[in-house]
Amino acid sequence: MRPAAVFTGIMGMAVVVGLLKAGEARLRGGTGGEETAATEETAAAAPNVASAAAEPAATISDERAEMIARSVEPAVPHPAAATDATAPRAATIPQQVAPTSSQTAGPAEKKAMELPRPLVENAGILSFGERRLQLAGIAPTPADRICGPAGRQWPCGMMAKTALRQLLRNRSITCDLDTVEWKGTAIAACRVGTQDLGAWLAESGWAEAEAGSPLASVADKAKQAQKGVYGGDPRRK
């Protein structure tokens, strides 16, 4: 009895397995058939579509083809757009550099500086130790200059120097200079009090005006009036 029951169970399991495999095969066969049918339908439809598309292309005219080509051409950019594209950008335009203060600055402005008790070398040049200062606007009168005709000559250069010394009377003067530490000979307008020294020498006839000097007219008046070196020996008057 027990061997027969075991055999019967094994046979039943074999039958079940066979049925499962048969069902699986059937299912696979059905799906494959559907896919095959769909593929065949698509393949059959493709020639129809191709033939439908080919028919109008074969009958299109040249004019129609040209119109279609123009309709799909990209729009031509407006000339203004091309001009804008070729115009230089603001960032690439070179900009002028504003001049700096050091580039635009002119000569240093002269300032009124006080100079103590100058020595008079002649009517037009003063000295401060090793430094010399020439009064602006006049031609200095050498201290050894001699004036007057033969027989009536007199030391006009020394007289002009003495006249300037008497005007200064060992007082300090104020001159328009860049610095009080100049070297060599400087040229400047100087004053004692409010009296300009160069103008005083030109007005008094003790010095001639330089060419183009604003003191030229003053010196001409002194010459016409025979003042200073243009006149006679003041010691004989």
C-alpha positions as CSV (number, residue, x, y, z in Angstrom):
1,M,0.0,0.0,0.0
2,R,2.7,2.5,0.8
3,P,4.8,2.0,-2.4
4,A,1.6,2.5,-4.4
5,A,0.8,5.7,-2.7
6,V,4.2,7.1,-3.2
7,F,4.1,6.2,-6.9
8,T,0.7,7.8,-7.3
9,G,2.0,11.1,-5.7
10,I,4.9,11.2,-8.0
11,M,2.8,10.7,-11.0
12,G,0.5,13.5,-9.9
13,M,3.3,15.9,-9.5
14,A,4.6,15.0,-12.9
15,V,1.2,15.7,-14.4
16,V,1.0,19.1,-12.7
17,V,4.5,20.1,-13.9
18,G,3.5,19.1,-17.5
19,L,0.4,21.1,-17.4
20,L,2.3,24.2,-16.1
21,K,4.8,23.9,-18.9
22,A,2.1,23.5,-21.5
23,G,0.4,26.6,-20.2
24,E,3.6,28.6,-20.3
25,A,4.3,27.5,-23.8
26,R,0.8,28.5,-24.9
27,L,1.1,31.9,-23.3
28,R,4.4,32.5,-25.0
29,G,3.0,31.4,-28.3
30,G,0.0,33.8,-28.0
31,T,2.2,36.9,-27.2
32,G,4.6,36.1,-30.0
33,G,1.7,35.9,-32.4
34,E,0.4,39.2,-31.4
35,E,3.8,40.9,-31.7
36,T,4.3,39.2,-35.1
37,A,0.9,40.4,-36.3
38,A,1.6,44.0,-35.1
39,T,4.9,43.9,-36.9
40,E,3.4,42.7,-40.1
41,E,0.7,45.4,-39.9
42,T,3.4,48.1,-39.4
43,A,5.4,46.8,-42.3
44,A,2.3,46.7,-44.5
45,A,1.4,50.3,-43.5
46,A,4.9,51.7,-44.2
47,P,4.8,51.2,-48.0
48,N,1.4,52.9,-48.0
49,V,2.8,55.9,-46.2
50,A,5.9,56.0,-48.4
51,S,3.8,55.8,-51.5
52,A,1.5,58.5,-50.3
53,A,4.4,60.8,-49.6
54,A,6.1,60.0,-52.8
55,E,3.1,60.7,-55.0
56,P,2.8,64.5,-54.3
57,A,6.6,64.9,-54.5
58,A,6.6,63.5,-58.0
59,T,4.0,66.1,-59.1
60,I,5.4,69.3,-57.3
61,S,6.4,72.1,-59.7
62,D,9.6,74.2,-59.6
63,E,7.7,77.3,-58.5
64,R,6.1,75.4,-55.6
65,A,9.5,74.1,-54.6
66,E,11.0,77.6,-54.7
67,M,8.2,79.0,-52.6
68,I,8.6,76.2,-50.0
69,A,12.4,76.8,-49.9
70,R,11.9,80.5,-49.3
71,S,9.3,79.9,-46.6
72,V,11.8,77.8,-44.6
73,E,14.8,80.1,-45.1
74,P,16.1,81.9,-42.0
75,A,15.2,85.6,-41.8
76,V,17.9,87.9,-43.1
77,P,19.1,90.2,-40.3
78,H,18.3,93.8,-40.6
79,P,21.2,96.0,-41.8
80,A,21.0,97.9,-38.5
81,A,21.6,94.7,-36.6
82,A,24.8,94.1,-38.7
83,T,25.9,97.6,-38.0
84,D,25.4,97.1,-34.3
85,A,27.3,93.8,-34.4
86,T,30.3,95.5,-36.1
87,A,30.2,98.6,-34.0
88,P,33.0,98.8,-31.4
89,R,31.9,98.1,-27.9
90,A,32.2,100.8,-25.3
91,A,34.5,98.7,-23.3
92,T,37.0,98.4,-26.2
93,I,37.0,102.2,-27.1
94,P,40.3,103.7,-25.7
95,Q,39.6,106.4,-23.2
96,Q,41.8,109.4,-22.6
97,V,43.4,109.4,-19.3
98,A,42.8,112.5,-17.4
99,P,46.0,114.3,-16.8
100,T,47.2,114.1,-13.3
101,S,48.0,117.1,-11.1
102,S,51.7,116.5,-11.6
103,Q,51.3,116.7,-15.4
104,T,49.1,119.8,-15.4
105,A,51.0,121.7,-12.7
106,G,53.0,124.6,-14.1
107,P,56.1,126.2,-12.5
108,A,56.0,126.6,-8.8
109,E,54.4,129.9,-7.8
110,K,56.8,132.3,-6.4
111,K,56.3,133.7,-2.9
112,A,57.3,136.9,-1.2
113,M,60.3,136.0,1.0
114,E,62.2,138.3,3.4
115,L,65.9,138.6,2.9
116,P,67.9,140.3,5.7
117,R,70.3,143.2,5.0
118,P,71.7,142.6,1.5
119,L,75.1,144.0,0.3
120,V,75.0,146.2,-2.8
121,E,77.4,145.1,-5.5
122,N,76.1,147.6,-8.0
123,A,72.9,149.3,-9.1
124,G,71.1,146.1,-9.9
125,I,72.8,143.2,-8.1
126,L,72.6,142.4,-4.4
127,S,74.6,139.7,-2.6
128,F,73.9,137.4,0.4
129,G,77.1,135.7,1.2
130,E,77.9,133.4,-1.8
131,R,74.5,133.9,-3.4
132,R,73.6,136.8,-5.7
133,L,70.3,138.3,-6.7
134,Q,69.7,140.4,-9.8
135,L,66.8,142.8,-9.7
136,A,64.2,141.9,-12.4
137,G,63.5,144.2,-15.4
138,I,66.7,146.2,-15.4
139,A,70.2,145.9,-16.7
140,P,72.6,146.3,-13.8
141,T,74.9,149.3,-13.9
142,P,78.6,148.2,-13.3
143,A,80.1,150.0,-10.4
144,D,83.1,151.0,-12.5
145,R,81.1,152.7,-15.3
146,I,82.2,156.2,-16.3
147,C,79.8,158.7,-17.8
148,G,80.1,162.2,-19.4
149,P,82.2,163.7,-22.2
150,A,85.9,164.0,-22.1
151,G,87.0,166.5,-19.5
152,R,83.7,166.2,-17.7
153,Q,83.6,162.5,-16.9
154,W,82.4,161.2,-13.6
155,P,82.0,157.8,-11.9
156,C,78.3,157.3,-12.6
157,G,78.5,153.5,-11.8
158,M,79.8,154.2,-8.3
159,M,77.2,157.0,-7.8
160,A,74.4,154.6,-8.8
161,K,75.6,152.0,-6.3
162,T,75.8,154.6,-3.6
163,A,72.3,155.8,-4.4
164,L,70.9,152.3,-4.0
165,R,72.8,151.8,-0.7
166,Q,71.3,155.0,0.7
167,L,67.8,153.8,-0.3
168,L,68.2,150.4,1.5
169,R,70.0,151.8,4.6
170,N,70.9,148.3,5.7
171,R,67.3,147.2,5.8
172,S,65.8,143.8,5.0
173,I,64.1,143.4,1.6
174,T,61.2,141.3,0.3
175,C,61.7,139.3,-2.9
176,D,59.5,137.1,-5.0
177,L,61.3,133.7,-5.0
178,D,60.7,130.0,-5.2
179,T,63.0,129.4,-2.3
180,V,65.5,131.3,-0.1
181,E,68.0,128.5,-0.6
182,W,68.9,129.2,-4.2
183,K,72.4,128.7,-5.6
184,G,74.4,131.1,-7.8
185,T,72.5,134.1,-9.1
186,A,68.7,134.4,-8.9
187,I,66.6,137.0,-10.7
188,A,63.6,138.4,-8.8
189,A,61.5,141.5,-8.2
190,C,62.4,143.0,-4.7
191,R,61.0,145.7,-2.5
192,V,61.9,147.7,0.5
193,G,58.7,148.5,2.2
194,T,56.4,149.2,-0.7
195,Q,59.0,150.6,-3.1
196,D,60.1,148.3,-5.9
197,L,63.9,148.5,-6.2
198,G,64.1,147.9,-10.0
199,A,61.4,150.5,-10.7
200,W,63.1,153.0,-8.5
201,L,66.5,152.6,-10.2
202,A,64.8,153.0,-13.7
203,E,62.8,156.1,-12.6
204,S,65.9,157.6,-11.1
205,G,68.0,156.9,-14.2
206,W,70.5,154.8,-12.3
207,A,69.9,151.7,-14.4
208,E,68.7,151.0,-17.9
209,A,65.7,148.8,-18.6
210,E,66.2,145.4,-20.2
211,A,64.8,144.8,-23.7
212,G,61.1,144.1,-23.5
213,S,60.9,145.1,-19.8
214,P,57.8,146.7,-18.5
215,L,60.1,149.3,-17.1
216,A,61.2,150.5,-20.5
217,S,58.9,153.4,-20.7
218,V,59.9,154.6,-17.2
219,A,63.6,154.4,-18.2
220,D,62.9,156.4,-21.3
221,K,61.3,159.2,-19.3
222,A,64.4,159.3,-17.0
223,K,66.7,159.5,-20.1
224,Q,64.7,162.3,-21.6
225,A,64.8,164.1,-18.2
226,Q,68.6,163.5,-18.0
227,K,68.4,161.8,-14.7
228,G,71.0,159.6,-13.1
229,V,73.6,158.2,-15.6
230,Y,72.0,160.3,-18.4
231,G,72.8,163.6,-16.8
232,G,75.9,165.4,-15.5
233,D,78.0,164.9,-12.4
234,P,75.6,165.5,-9.5
235,R,78.6,166.6,-7.4
236,R,78.9,169.8,-9.5
237,K,75.4,170.9,-9.1
